[in-house]
Amino acid sequence: MNTIAHELNDRLEGSTAYRLLSDFGKRFYFPKGIVAQSAEAKQKAHRFNATVGMATKGPVPMYLKGIKDLVPGIEEQEIFPYAPTPGVPELRKLWRSEMDRKNPSLKGKNTSLPLVTSGLTHGISVVSDLFLDEGDSIVVPDMFWGNYRLIFEGRNKAKILSFPFFNDEGGLHVSALKDTLESVEGDTVALILNFPNNPTGYSPTEREADQIVAVLKSLADEGKKVLCITDDAYFGLFYEKGTCTESLFARLADLHENIFAVKVDGATKEEFAWGFRIGFITYAGHGMSGDQYEALEKKTMGAIRSSISNSSKIAQSLLLRGMKEPGYLDQKQEAFSILEARYRKVRELVGRFPSDAPLQPLPFNSGYFMTFVYKGNSEKLRLHLLDKYGVGTISIQEKYLRIAYSSVEIENLEELYQTILKAAGEVL
């Protein structure tokens, strides 16, 4: 094992984060190579800086005028140079500050500074590399984003253990979550929770969130080391009163010495910047010191460095500027209002479906999506909608049909849902 990895492990020794690290996580480190040496030179090389592989002209990076002219309102230094491996420092600090604004109970709690990734997929993949070994189990609801299977099972050779997402009353099946977590052998357990959920569009109520936290605390009290990853891709899009509007990360951040929380979020949906591919990883563990957070950040930087080197500088610069604009929050509220209006319209439309209709909606209260359970084969229905009506939907497990109402104008929603209902009867 590399001596730097040894040093980082020694700094993490005794923490729950260290106990949860995979073999990959224990082996990884941020090398004192080109990137580290270039960073030192940036601070101290006052005569010549001949370190980084980048062409310069005077004090600025060399660039093509035709490209620069496309973004006239932004400086060359914000576009063309490499970004630091963990991300632009000012953006990292601002994102952490925004986390406090969005999650008031997080304020004052000790966490790492967010590290920038190339989108949430990359963020989840990095976390999976650092904390899941081949054969490890990770608990997820049975309604989950399909890319989890590719990341956890395909990439890391871990095992997905699923539990029924909904109970018979149409709420979150917390007791099934508890039973599944307790079935995991050994003294560690990992889970990932995605709210608002993709594909169902459901987020827990305040009471359900309290119940989830109580389940995790109970496991921790029994001595289990708990890794809880919160996939907050659609965070903030909550449309109903009584829904928990904070990330579970805020409640778990300093809950118990045996609980280690990881928040993966990003600009993709929260800032309506899908193509920027900017995500963030933030860590929290009760009793972790600043030195331990720094050691874990160095390991994470190694994982980022070895996969993508760093994330887009121009995307981070644009995001930072946008978040500092005076009308930033008003613009977000305007976009939220449009999505909420579409949600309200969809609730009205599915509320008119006959009680004996072959399609029935699963509970939904947030996010981009809602999902029907279908009495027939949902893949056949998807193809029928596409081929006969030119309507695109997503089939899941040949039983469910996911609708992204977020991408349909409100005046077209009635036609869309009438078409889906009609097609469902034709295929059955």
ZAMARGU-4260 file (C-alpha; in steps of 0.2 Angstrom, whole numbers, plus 5000, padded with zeros to 4 digits):
<rodrens>
0) 5000/5000/5000 | 5006/5017/4996 | 5014/5027/5011 | 5002/5042/5008 | 4987/5030/5009
5) 4994/5023/5025 | 4996/5040/5032 | 4978/5045/5028 | 4972/5028/5036 | 4981/5032/5052
10) 4973/5049/5052 | 4956/5041/5050 | 4959/5027/5062 | 4945/5026/5075 | 4932/5034/5065
15) 4916/5026/5058 | 4921/5032/5041 | 4937/5022/5042 | 4928/5006/5048 | 4916/5008/5033
20) 4929/5011/5019 | 4931/4997/5006 | 4948/4990/5001 | 4948/5003/4987 | 4945/5016/4999
25) 4959/5011/5011 | 4971/5010/4997 | 4967/5027/4989 | 4976/5043/4991 | 4979/5059/4983
30) 4997/5059/4976 | 5010/5072/4978 | 5012/5072/4959 | 5009/5085/4945 | 4992/5092/4952
35) 4999/5094/4970 | 5016/5101/4964 | 5007/5113/4952 | 4996/5119/4966 | 5011/5123/4977
40) 5020/5131/4962 | 5004/5142/4960 | 5007/5149/4977 | 5026/5151/4977 | 5033/5151/4960
45) 5034/5170/4958 | 5046/5169/4943 | 5042/5155/4932 | 5029/5142/4933 | 5034/5127/4922
50) 5023/5114/4930 | 5006/5111/4923 | 5003/5105/4905 | 4994/5121/4900 | 4998/5134/4887
55) 4998/5152/4892 | 5000/5169/4884 | 5006/5182/4897 | 4996/5180/4913 | 4981/5171/4905
60) 4979/5154/4897 | 4980/5153/4878 | 4963/5151/4870 | 4954/5153/4853 | 4945/5169/4851
65) 4930/5161/4842 | 4927/5151/4858 | 4929/5165/4870 | 4918/5176/4860 | 4903/5164/4863
70) 4904/5168/4882 | 4908/5187/4882 | 4902/5190/4900 | 4915/5179/4908 | 4934/5180/4910
75) 4947/5169/4902 | 4952/5162/4919 | 4935/5156/4923 | 4934/5146/4906 | 4950/5138/4900
80) 4961/5133/4915 | 4959/5116/4924 | 4948/5117/4939 | 4956/5111/4956 | 4953/5092/4958
85) 4940/5095/4973 | 4932/5109/4964 | 4933/5128/4964 | 4935/5134/4982 | 4922/5148/4981
90) 4909/5137/4974 | 4912/5123/4987 | 4909/5136/5001 | 4894/5143/4993 | 4886/5126/4990
95) 4889/5122/5009 | 4881/5138/5014 | 4866/5135/5003 | 4864/5118/5011 | 4861/5127/5027
100) 4848/5138/5019 | 4839/5124/5012 | 4841/5113/5028 | 4840/5124/5043 | 4843/5110/5055
105) 4860/5107/5047 | 4867/5124/5052 | 4881/5123/5065 | 4884/5104/5062 | 4901/5098/5058
110) 4903/5092/5040 | 4916/5091/5026 | 4916/5104/5013 | 4907/5098/4997 | 4919/5090/4984
115) 4914/5093/4966 | 4911/5079/4955 | 4905/5077/4937 | 4887/5075/4940 | 4878/5065/4953
120) 4881/5048/4944 | 4900/5051/4946 | 4897/5056/4964 | 4887/5040/4968 | 4900/5030/4958
125) 4915/5038/4968 | 4906/5035/4985 | 4902/5017/4979 | 4921/5014/4975 | 4926/5021/4992
130) 4914/5011/5003 | 4908/4995/4994 | 4918/4979/4992 | 4914/4965/4981 | 4900/4955/4989
135) 4894/4969/5001 | 4876/4972/5002 | 4868/4989/4999 | 4849/4992/5004 | 4838/5001/4992
140) 4819/5003/4990 | 4812/4991/4976 | 4808/5007/4966 | 4825/5014/4962 | 4835/5023/4948
145) 4841/5009/4936 | 4859/5016/4936 | 4861/5010/4954 | 4861/4992/4947 | 4875/4997/4935
150) 4885/5006/4948 | 4883/4995/4963 | 4882/4978/4955 | 4890/4980/4938 | 4904/4991/4944
155) 4908/4986/4962 | 4900/4969/4962 | 4890/4973/4977 | 4873/4965/4980 | 4857/4976/4980
160) 4845/4971/4994 | 4828/4979/4990 | 4813/4982/5001 | 4795/4986/4996 | 4794/5005/4995
165) 4776/5007/4999 | 4765/4999/5012 | 4747/4994/5010 | 4741/5011/5017 | 4751/5020/5003
170) 4765/5026/5014 | 4783/5023/5015 | 4786/5005/5021 | 4798/5009/5035 | 4795/4992/5044
175) 4801/4983/5028 | 4816/4995/5028 | 4820/4990/5046 | 4818/4971/5042 | 4829/4972/5027
180) 4843/4982/5036 | 4842/4970/5051 | 4844/4955/5039 | 4862/4961/5034 | 4875/4951/5042
185) 4891/4958/5050 | 4894/4974/5060 | 4891/4986/5045 | 4877/4990/5034 | 4875/5002/5019
190) 4859/5010/5012 | 4855/5023/4999 | 4839/5034/5000 | 4833/5045/4985 | 4820/5058/4989
195) 4811/5064/4980 | 4811/5047/4973 | 4815/5042/4955 | 4804/5034/4948 | 4789/5036/4960
200) 4790/5055/4964 | 4787/5051/4982 | 4796/5059/4997 | 4793/5054/5015 | 4781/5064/5027
205) 4789/5072/5042 | 4783/5057/5053 | 4790/5045/5040 | 4807/5054/5040 | 4807/5053/5059
210) 4804/5034/5058 | 4818/5031/5046 | 4830/5041/5057 | 4824/5031/5072 | 4827/5014/5063
215) 4845/5020/5059 | 4848/5026/5077 | 4842/5009/5083 | 4854/5000/5073 | 4868/5011/5078
220) 4864/5009/5096 | 4866/4990/5094 | 4883/4993/5088 | 4881/4993/5069 | 4891/5004/5058
225) 4879/5013/5047 | 4883/5021/5030 | 4868/5031/5024 | 4870/5039/5007 | 4857/5052/5003
230) 4854/5054/4984 | 4847/5071/4984 | 4846/5073/4965 | 4828/5081/4965 | 4830/5090/4981
235) 4819/5105/4984 | 4804/5100/4973 | 4791/5096/4987 | 4773/5101/4983 | 4763/5095/4998
240) 4761/5101/5016 | 4767/5088/5028 | 4781/5082/5017 | 4799/5082/5024 | 4807/5097/5016
245) 4825/5094/5023 | 4837/5081/5017 | 4839/5066/5029 | 4857/5070/5029 | 4853/5085/5040
250) 4846/5074/5053 | 4859/5061/5052 | 4874/5072/5051 | 4878/5072/5070 | 4865/5059/5076
255) 4876/5045/5082 | 4895/5040/5082 | 4891/5024/5072 | 4882/5033/5058 | 4891/5040/5044
260) 4881/5051/5032 | 4885/5055/5014 | 4876/5068/5004 | 4876/5067/4985 | 4868/5081/4976
265) 4871/5094/4962 | 4866/5107/4950 | 4858/5095/4938 | 4840/5097/4944 | 4842/5109/4959
270) 4849/5123/4948 | 4841/5117/4931 | 4858/5114/4924 | 4858/5096/4917 | 4872/5098/4905
275) 4884/5106/4917 | 4887/5089/4925 | 4891/5097/4942 | 4888/5086/4957 | 4894/5087/4975
280) 4899/5074/4989 | 4898/5080/5007 | 4902/5069/5022 | 4896/5070/5040 | 4900/5059/5055
285) 4897/5062/5074 | 4914/5066/5082 | 4924/5067/5066 | 4938/5080/5067 | 4943/5092/5054
290) 4959/5082/5051 | 4949/5066/5048 | 4938/5075/5036 | 4953/5082/5027 | 4960/5064/5026
295) 4944/5057/5019 | 4943/5072/5006 | 4961/5067/5000 | 4955/5049/4997 | 4940/5056/4988
300) 4951/5068/4978 | 4962/5052/4973 | 4946/5044/4967 | 4941/5059/4957 | 4959/5062/4950
305) 4960/5044/4944 | 4943/5044/4935 | 4940/5061/4927 | 4955/5072/4934 | 4943/5086/4938
310) 4926/5094/4933 | 4923/5107/4920 | 4929/5124/4925 | 4917/5134/4914 | 4902/5124/4921
315) 4908/5128/4939 | 4911/5146/4935 | 4894/5149/4927 | 4885/5140/4941 | 4895/5151/4954
320) 4890/5167/4945 | 4872/5162/4943 | 4870/5158/4961 | 4877/5175/4966 | 4865/5184/4955
325) 4853/5196/4964 | 4838/5187/4956 | 4844/5169/4959 | 4831/5164/4972 | 4817/5172/4962
330) 4822/5163/4947 | 4822/5147/4956 | 4805/5150/4963 | 4798/5154/4946 | 4804/5137/4939
335) 4797/5128/4955 | 4780/5136/4952 | 4779/5130/4934 | 4783/5112/4940 | 4771/5113/4954
340) 4757/5119/4943 | 4761/5103/4932 | 4761/5092/4947 | 4744/5100/4952 | 4736/5097/4935
345) 4743/5079/4935 | 4735/5075/4952 | 4718/5082/4945 | 4719/5071/4930 | 4724/5055/4938
350) 4710/5059/4951 | 4698/5057/4937 | 4703/5040/4932 | 4690/5027/4935 | 4692/5016/4950
355) 4693/5000/4939 | 4705/5008/4926 | 4719/4996/4921 | 4732/5010/4927 | 4733/5016/4945
360) 4745/5029/4951 | 4757/5025/4965 | 4758/5038/4979 | 4768/5054/4973 | 4770/5071/4980
365) 4787/5078/4974 | 4800/5079/4960 | 4798/5076/4941 | 4789/5060/4940 | 4774/5049/4944
370) 4772/5031/4941 | 4757/5020/4937 | 4755/5002/4941 | 4748/4993/4926 | 4737/4977/4926
375) 4745/4972/4910 | 4763/4972/4903 | 4770/4989/4904 | 4783/4986/4891 | 4770/4982/4878
380) 4760/4997/4883 | 4776/5008/4881 | 4779/5002/4864 | 4761/5004/4859 | 4761/5022/4865
385) 4777/5025/4855 | 4772/5016/4839 | 4753/5021/4838 | 4753/5038/4847 | 4770/5045/4847
390) 4771/5046/4866 | 4787/5042/4875 | 4786/5034/4893 | 4797/5023/4903 | 4793/5005/4907
395) 4799/4997/4923 | 4799/4979/4928 | 4786/4976/4915 | 4773/4981/4928 | 4776/5000/4930
400) 4775/5015/4918 | 4784/5031/4923 | 4778/5048/4917 | 4790/5063/4917 | 4777/5076/4918
405) 4791/5089/4921 | 4795/5089/4903 | 4777/5091/4896 | 4769/5108/4895 | 4754/5110/4907
410) 4742/5113/4892 | 4747/5096/4885 | 4745/5086/4900 | 4727/5082/4898 | 4729/5075/4881
415) 4744/5065/4887 | 4735/5057/4901 | 4719/5053/4891 | 4730/5045/4878 | 4739/5034/4891
420) 4723/5028/4898 | 4716/5025/4881 | 4731/5015/4876 | 4731/5005/4892 | 4714/4998/4888
425) 4719/4994/4870 | 4734/4984/4876 | 4726/4975/4890
</rodrens>
